[in-house]
Amino acid sequence: MINIDPQGIHIGVLYFRYYGMLIMFGAVLAAWLTQRMLRKMGQDPEMVWDGFFWVIILGIIGARIYHVLTPSKYSGITTEYYLQHPLQILQMWDGGLGMPGALIGGAIGIYIFAKRQGLSFASLLDAAAPGVALAQAIGRWGNFINQELYGQPTDLPWCIKIDPVYRLPGYSEFECFHPLFLYESLWNLLNAIFLLWLFHRYKNKLINGDLFLVYMIAYPIGRFLLEYLRLDYVQIGGINFNQALMLVVALCVGVVVFIRHRPAARKT
């Protein structure tokens, strides 16, 4: 028997959440785009599926660990609680995946695969970068389904209505909010398009790893700006931890790119 509800599909005892399906769809589409990138780089495109397992598994593990270490201030659950109730860490279906952790875990997965196959880690990161941005753009729509990742109250024409049960504490009297998930989805989509354009336009001038480094500048910049609208941000020491982290990452990677492409470095 099949039952459908606003957040998923029940097939007998099985329950498939739309959020999870969107994440997997985004991951498969990212793998497909990575295949195309590898083909244009003159490398074997079929290797993507060999490394898919490493990237997905370690990406999910990294995303969960990041959430456990940096829970939202409105979640009501602390890192200490997770450590005292370790089985709760495994219950990812209740929510709680951090994108920075997913990126770290996925990168580790690519590194392990590259080492095992004797491939260039930097080249694989470049090939994966546009696909990762595209997967993020798709995955954010899972937040729309779950009525989460919305911003401050607003009366703009494109605001999103949130049901009372999903409104954060202190905002129960508001009905419409900034569709933060949509803003980030569009930013990631533009990031994917920009990376593809950059690869095709400056393919002969890019150094291995450049495309991924540009991604690591563009994504944090967007996330940094959007954090100003976010309500359920991670607060550590009185500051928005994710916003501060994104700023540091963007600046540090920007310096790395500058050093790699300064005239003196290009001559050596």
C-alpha positions in Angstrom: 0.0 0.0 0.0 1.3 3.4 -1.0 0.6 6.5 1.1 1.8 10.0 0.2 2.2 12.8 2.7 3.7 16.3 2.4 7.2 15.1 3.3 7.5 11.7 1.8 6.1 8.5 0.4 5.1 5.4 2.5 5.4 2.1 0.7 4.5 -0.6 3.2 6.9 -0.3 6.1 9.3 1.8 4.0 9.3 5.6 4.1 11.1 7.7 1.5 11.5 11.3 2.4 11.5 13.8 -0.4 14.4 15.6 1.2 16.6 12.4 1.0 15.4 11.7 -2.6 16.4 15.3 -3.7 19.8 14.9 -2.1 20.4 11.6 -3.9 19.0 13.1 -7.2 21.4 16.0 -6.8 24.3 13.6 -6.1 23.6 11.5 -9.2 23.3 14.7 -11.3 26.6 15.9 -9.8 28.2 12.6 -10.8 26.9 12.9 -14.3 28.3 16.5 -14.7 31.6 15.3 -13.2 31.7 12.7 -15.9 31.3 15.3 -18.6 34.0 17.4 -17.0 36.4 14.5 -16.9 35.8 13.7 -20.5 36.6 17.2 -21.5 39.8 17.0 -19.3 40.8 13.9 -21.3 40.3 11.5 -18.4 38.3 8.4 -18.0 34.7 9.5 -17.1 33.6 6.1 -15.8 35.9 6.5 -12.8 33.2 8.7 -11.3 31.0 5.8 -10.3 33.9 3.9 -8.8 34.5 6.9 -6.4 30.8 7.7 -5.9 30.5 5.4 -2.8 33.4 7.1 -1.0 32.1 10.6 -1.7 28.5 9.9 -0.7 29.2 7.9 2.5 32.0 10.2 3.8 30.0 13.3 2.7 27.0 12.2 4.8 29.2 11.2 7.8 31.0 14.6 7.6 27.7 16.5 7.3 26.3 14.7 10.4 29.4 15.2 12.5 29.4 18.9 11.6 25.8 19.2 12.7 26.5 17.4 16.0 29.4 19.7 16.7 27.5 22.9 15.7 23.8 22.4 16.4 21.4 25.3 15.7 20.6 27.6 18.7 16.9 26.8 18.2 17.2 23.0 17.9 17.0 22.5 21.6 19.8 19.9 21.3 23.4 20.5 22.3 26.6 18.7 21.4 26.8 17.5 25.0 23.3 15.9 24.5 24.5 14.0 21.4 27.6 12.8 23.2 25.4 11.5 26.1 22.9 9.9 23.7 25.1 8.6 20.9 22.2 6.7 19.2 20.7 10.1 18.5 23.6 10.8 16.2 22.6 8.0 13.9 19.0 9.3 13.6 19.7 11.6 10.6 16.1 11.2 9.4 15.1 13.6 12.2 17.2 16.3 10.5 20.6 17.7 11.0 23.2 17.8 8.2 25.8 20.5 7.9 27.0 21.5 4.4 30.5 22.4 5.5 30.9 18.9 6.9 29.5 17.4 3.8 32.2 19.3 1.7 35.0 18.1 4.0 33.8 14.5 4.1 33.3 14.5 0.3 36.7 15.9 -0.3 38.2 13.2 2.0 36.3 10.6 -0.1 37.8 12.0 -3.3 41.3 12.1 -1.7 41.0 8.4 -0.7 39.8 7.4 -4.1 42.5 9.4 -5.9 45.2 7.8 -3.8 43.9 4.3 -4.3 43.8 4.8 -8.1 46.9 6.9 -8.4 45.0 9.9 -9.8 45.4 13.7 -9.4 43.5 14.8 -6.3 43.4 18.4 -7.5 42.1 17.4 -11.0 39.3 15.4 -9.5 38.3 18.3 -7.2 38.2 20.5 -10.3 36.0 18.0 -12.2 33.6 17.7 -9.2 33.3 21.4 -8.4 30.5 22.4 -10.8 28.5 19.3 -10.0 28.8 19.9 -6.2 27.4 23.4 -6.7 24.6 22.0 -8.8 23.8 19.3 -6.2 23.6 22.0 -3.6 21.1 24.0 -5.7 18.9 20.9 -6.0 19.2 19.7 -2.4 18.1 23.0 -1.0 14.6 22.4 -2.3 14.4 19.7 0.4 14.4 22.5 2.9 11.3 24.0 1.1 9.5 20.7 1.5 10.5 20.5 5.2 9.5 24.2 5.8 13.0 25.0 7.1 15.9 27.2 6.2 13.8 30.3 5.9 15.0 33.8 6.8 13.6 36.8 8.7 9.9 37.8 8.4 9.1 39.8 5.3 6.1 41.0 3.3 7.9 40.8 -0.1 5.9 39.3 -2.9 8.1 36.2 -3.1 8.0 35.5 0.6 7.2 31.9 1.8 4.4 31.0 4.2 5.4 28.8 7.0 2.9 26.7 9.0 2.7 27.6 12.7 4.2 24.2 13.8 7.4 25.0 11.8 7.9 28.6 13.0 10.9 29.2 15.3 10.4 30.3 18.9 9.7 34.1 19.0 8.3 34.2 15.4 4.9 32.4 15.9 3.0 35.6 15.1 4.6 36.0 11.6 3.3 34.1 8.6 5.7 35.0 5.8 9.5 34.8 5.7 12.4 35.2 3.3 12.8 32.0 1.2 16.4 31.6 2.3 16.6 28.1 0.8 15.6 29.6 -2.6 18.3 32.4 -2.4 21.0 29.8 -1.6 19.7 27.5 -4.3 19.9 30.2 -6.9 23.4 31.3 -5.7 24.6 27.7 -6.0 23.1 27.4 -9.5 24.8 30.6 -10.6 28.0 29.2 -9.0 27.8 26.0 -11.1 27.2 28.0 -14.3 30.1 30.4 -13.5 32.4 27.5 -12.9 31.5 25.8 -16.2 32.0 29.1 -18.0 35.4 29.6 -16.3 36.5 26.1 -17.2 35.6 26.5 -20.9 36.8 30.1 -21.2 40.1 29.8 -19.4 40.8 26.1 -19.6 44.4 26.6 -20.8 45.2 29.1 -18.1 43.9 27.3 -15.0 46.2 25.4 -12.7 45.1 22.1 -11.3 42.9 22.8 -8.3 41.9 26.3 -9.4 38.3 25.5 -10.3 37.7 24.0 -6.9 39.4 26.9 -5.2 37.1 29.4 -7.0 34.2 27.3 -5.8 35.6 27.6 -2.3 35.5 31.4 -2.7 32.1 31.8 -4.4 30.1 29.5 -2.1 31.4 31.0 1.2 30.7 34.5 -0.1 27.1 33.7 -0.8 26.7 31.8 2.4 28.3 34.7 4.4 25.8 37.2 2.9 22.8 35.0 3.4 23.6 34.3 7.0 22.5 37.9 7.7 18.9 36.8 7.0 19.1 33.4 8.8 17.2 32.9 12.1 18.4 29.4 13.1 22.1 30.1 12.9 24.9 28.4 14.9 25.9 30.7 17.8 29.3 30.1 19.4 30.8 32.7 21.7 28.1 35.2 20.8 28.9 35.1 17.1 27.3 33.4 14.0 29.9 30.6 13.7 29.0 29.6 10.1 29.1 33.2 8.9 32.5 33.8 10.6 33.8 30.4 9.1 32.7 31.3 5.6 34.4 34.7 5.8 37.7 33.1 6.9 37.5 30.4 4.3 36.7 32.9 1.4 39.6 35.2 2.5 42.1 32.4 3.0 41.3 30.7 -0.3 41.3 34.0 -2.1 44.9 34.6 -0.9 45.9 31.2 -2.1 44.5 31.8 -5.5 46.3 35.2 -5.7 49.6 33.7 -4.6 49.2 30.9 -7.2 48.6 33.3 -10.0 50.9 36.2 -9.2 53.5 36.8 -11.9 56.4 35.5 -9.7 54.6 32.3 -9.1 53.7 31.8 -12.7 57.4 32.0 -13.8 58.6 29.3 -11.3 
